[in-house]
């Protein structure tokens, strides 16, 4: 399946359960605006899978049986279980020889993201801080929401570190694990990131909070509703920012 989907050896990954399937569908529609078809949405449950397939979305049913088709509160056990699947899915695809990118389902693209995922760096990361890029802040908080890994030993090492530390810290969400446990082990002399890692510019890929601060002063490539807690708030903000393409009411109904 991946061989049929990949373009220039790149596959874009996301996941959703039934509760968030409509939001994932919206993200995919934003990709379709740019004729991006090399994506795969991993359905966490049969209801989500059927929802996506019925809309001609590239989808695969996750083998996991423990993700419930409901809205999970931020940092709840269900939410952590759902989100901590990201590095495992990425490692699986990278291990098969493909470059793999991850896009959270509550994202929406104003520009084609694929050109920003090219380049020689083994790993590409986004910055999730809520501060302006010109404020002189030296601390970056990396986002698990938008990443790209090339099929290299370095990428495998990073993903395996992420998974191993996640298993030891299941009370923490995977983004905290990435920042507190993984990134420090990758730092070079003077706590600088190695050249294997590339950070996307905040002006183009701001966090959901920074998007509000930059509105009107830049032309971002996306909007990410990650700072909005709860499905209803995400839906409201996506629509408020002109980031909603799903016609009518198309929520997924759990079987």
C-alpha positions in Angstrom: 0.0 0.0 0.0 2.8 2.5 0.9 4.5 1.8 -2.4 1.3 2.8 -4.3 0.9 6.0 -2.1 4.4 7.3 -1.9 5.6 10.1 -4.2 9.3 10.8 -4.4 9.5 8.1 -1.6 7.6 10.3 0.8 4.5 9.3 2.8 2.5 11.8 4.9 0.9 10.1 8.0 -1.8 11.0 10.3 -4.3 9.2 12.6 -7.8 9.6 13.9 -10.5 7.8 15.8 -14.2 8.2 15.0 -14.6 11.2 17.3 -12.1 13.3 15.3 -12.6 11.8 11.8 -14.4 14.8 10.5 -11.4 17.0 11.5 -9.0 14.6 9.9 -11.1 14.7 6.7 -10.8 18.5 6.8 -7.0 18.2 7.0 -7.0 15.9 4.0 -9.2 18.2 2.0 -6.6 21.0 2.6 -4.0 18.7 1.1 -6.2 18.0 -1.9 -6.2 21.7 -2.7 -2.6 21.2 -3.7 -3.1 17.8 -5.4 -1.2 16.2 -2.5 -2.2 12.5 -2.5 0.8 10.8 -0.9 -0.8 10.6 2.5 -2.2 7.8 4.7 -4.6 8.3 7.6 -4.4 5.6 10.1 -7.9 4.8 11.5 -8.0 3.9 15.2 -11.1 1.8 14.9 -13.4 0.3 12.4 -15.9 3.2 12.5 -13.2 5.8 11.6 -11.9 3.4 8.9 -15.3 3.1 7.2 -15.9 6.9 7.5 -12.6 7.6 5.7 -12.9 4.9 3.0 -16.5 6.1 2.2 -14.9 9.5 1.3 -12.1 8.1 -0.8 -9.4 8.9 1.7 -6.2 6.8 1.8 -6.8 5.0 5.0 -5.5 1.9 6.9 -7.0 0.3 9.9 -4.7 0.4 12.9 -4.0 -3.0 14.5 -4.4 -1.4 18.0 -7.6 -2.4 19.8 -7.3 -0.1 22.8 -8.1 3.3 21.3 -11.8 4.2 22.0 -13.9 6.1 19.5 -14.5 9.1 21.7 -13.2 12.5 22.5 -10.3 12.1 25.0 -9.5 14.9 27.4 -6.1 16.5 26.9 -3.4 14.5 28.8 -5.8 11.8 29.9 -4.7 8.2 29.7 -6.7 7.7 26.5 -5.3 10.9 24.9 -1.7 9.9 25.8 -2.3 6.4 24.4 -3.7 7.8 21.2 -0.9 10.4 20.6 2.0 8.1 21.7 1.4 6.0 18.6 3.0 8.7 16.4 6.7 7.6 16.7 5.7 3.9 16.3 3.9 4.6 13.0 6.8 6.7 11.8 9.4 4.1 12.7 7.4 1.4 10.8 7.3 3.4 7.6 10.9 4.6 7.9 12.0 1.0 8.5 10.4 0.1 5.2 12.7 2.5 3.4 10.3 5.5 3.0 10.6 9.0 4.2 7.8 9.6 6.6 6.2 12.8 7.7 3.6 13.2 10.5 0.7 15.7 10.4 -1.7 16.0 13.3 -5.3 15.7 12.2 -6.3 19.2 13.5 -4.0 20.9 11.0 -5.0 22.9 7.9 -2.7 23.9 5.1 -2.7 27.3 3.3 0.3 26.2 1.3 1.5 22.9 -0.1 3.5 21.4 2.8 5.6 19.0 0.7 8.3 21.4 -0.5 9.0 22.3 3.1 9.6 18.6 3.9 12.4 18.2 1.3 16.1 18.6 1.9 19.1 16.6 3.2 18.4 16.8 6.9 17.5 13.5 8.5 14.9 15.0 10.7 12.7 18.1 10.3 10.8 19.5 13.3 8.4 22.3 13.9 8.5 24.7 16.9 5.5 24.7 19.2 6.4 27.7 21.3 3.8 30.5 21.6 6.2 33.4 21.3 7.2 35.6 18.4 10.2 34.4 16.5 11.9 37.8 16.9 11.7 37.9 20.7 15.2 36.6 21.2 14.1 33.4 23.0 16.6 30.7 22.8 14.4 27.8 24.1 12.5 25.9 21.5 9.7 23.5 22.3 9.5 21.0 19.5 6.1 19.8 18.3 5.2 16.2 17.7 2.6 17.5 15.3 4.6 18.1 12.1 7.8 16.1 11.6 9.6 14.4 8.8 12.1 11.5 9.0 14.3 10.2 6.2 15.1 6.5 6.1 18.5 6.8 7.7 20.2 5.2 10.7 20.0 8.6 12.5 16.3 8.9 12.0 15.8 5.3 13.3 17.9 6.2 16.3 15.8 9.3 17.1 12.5 7.3 16.7 13.8 4.4 18.8 14.9 6.8 21.5 11.5 8.4 21.5 9.7 5.1 21.7 11.9 3.7 24.5 11.6 6.8 26.6 7.8 6.9 26.0 7.5 3.3 27.3 9.4 4.4 30.5 7.2 7.5 30.9 3.7 6.5 30.0 2.3 9.1 32.3 3.7 11.8 30.1 2.5 12.8 26.6 4.8 12.0 23.8 5.6 15.7 23.0 6.9 16.2 26.6 9.0 13.0 26.2 10.4 14.2 22.9 11.5 17.5 24.4 12.6 16.4 27.9 14.0 13.0 27.2 15.0 12.7 23.5 16.1 16.1 22.3 18.7 16.6 25.1 20.4 13.4 24.0 20.8 14.7 20.5 22.3 18.0 21.4 25.9 18.7 20.3 28.6 20.9 21.8 27.2 24.1 23.4 23.8 22.6 23.4 23.3 23.2 19.7 21.2 21.0 17.5 23.3 18.8 15.1 23.1 19.4 11.4 21.0 16.3 11.0 18.0 18.2 12.4 16.3 21.1 10.6 13.8 23.4 12.3 10.9 24.8 10.2 10.6 28.6 10.4 8.0 29.8 12.9 6.6 32.4 10.5 5.5 29.6 8.2 4.6 27.0 10.7 3.6 28.8 13.9 2.0 27.0 16.8 -1.7 27.6 17.2 -1.1 30.3 19.8 1.6 32.1 17.8 -0.7 32.0 14.7 -3.0 34.5 16.6 0.0 36.8 17.4 1.3 36.7 13.8 -2.1 37.2 12.1 -1.7 39.9 9.5 2.0 40.2 9.8 3.0 37.0 7.9 1.6 34.5 5.5 1.7 31.1 7.4 1.7 27.8 5.5 -0.7 26.3 8.0 -3.0 26.7 10.9 -2.8 24.1 13.7 -5.5 24.0 16.4 -3.3 22.3 18.9 -3.6 25.1 21.5 -7.4 24.6 21.4 -8.5 22.0 24.0 -11.5 19.9 23.2 -13.2 19.0 19.9 -15.7 21.8 20.0 -13.1 24.5 20.4 -11.0 23.0 17.6 -14.0 23.0 15.3 -14.8 26.6 16.2 -11.3 27.9 15.6 -10.8 26.0 12.4 -13.9 27.5 11.0 -13.1 31.0 12.4 -9.8 31.0 10.6 -11.2 30.0 7.2 -9.7 26.6 7.7 -12.8 24.4 7.2 -13.7 22.6 3.9 -16.0 19.8 5.0 -19.4 20.5 3.5 -22.4 20.2 5.8 -22.5 18.0 8.8 -20.3 14.9 8.3 -19.5 13.7 11.8 -18.5 10.0 12.2 -20.9 7.8 14.1 -19.3 5.0 16.2 -20.6 1.5 15.4 
